[in-house]
Amino acid sequence: MENIITNLEEAKRSCYDLGRQHSAYGSQPLKIAYWEEFTLTMMATLEEGYPQVEKDELKAWHTFLHFINENMIDGYHDALPYSNKAP
């Protein structure tokens, strides 16, 4: 985690590139709700699997997962052909 904080731009770019790769996984664009569901599912898994995690740690994880999600969405939408972009 420490490397991610010190290399924020690199982490942002990696998430963006991962989102671009996801644009090739289907003929229809993914709905925004699917991306949000990813974050919610990851948080639920964390809370259920690690009940000892403190509230401040959960907030940090939520912020981190949101960072990943937002940058992946940016890359995903930038890689879609104009005609396939979701409204």
Number of C-alpha atoms within 10 A of each C-alpha: 7 6 9 12 10 10 11 11 11 13 17 18 15 16 22 24 18 17 23 21 14 19 22 13 10 8 8 12 18 18 11 11 8 10 15 14 11 14 20 15 11 14 17 12 12 16 15 11 10 10 9 9 12 10 10 9 10 14 12 11 16 17 13 14 17 17 15 20 19 17 20 25 22 15 23 23 20 15 19 17 10 9 6 14 15 12 6
